[in-house]
Amino acid sequence: MEATWASSVATDPTWLAVIAAIGAVGSLATVVVLLRQQAPRRKPDLERIARRREPRSAH
């Protein structure tokens, strides 16, 4: 069987390291995004929430 570029890539460990590094960075980015979605971005403004709950006739 004749050697092709795919067979040389498969035997070169550098490509495996590159693909593993890309996967690790992608996994880390996924974890960061998921953690940021769970954490509140800022503290709730309790005064504004209380005003919103007041009846309209109180204004």
Sequence and secondary structure as in RCSB ss.txt:
>XXXX:A:sequence
MEATWASSVATDPTWLAVIAAIGAVGSLATVVVLLRQQAPRRKPDLERIARRREPRSAH
>XXXX:A:secstr
    HHHHHHH HHHHHHHHHHHHHHHHHHHHHHHHHHS SS   HHHHHHHHS GGG 
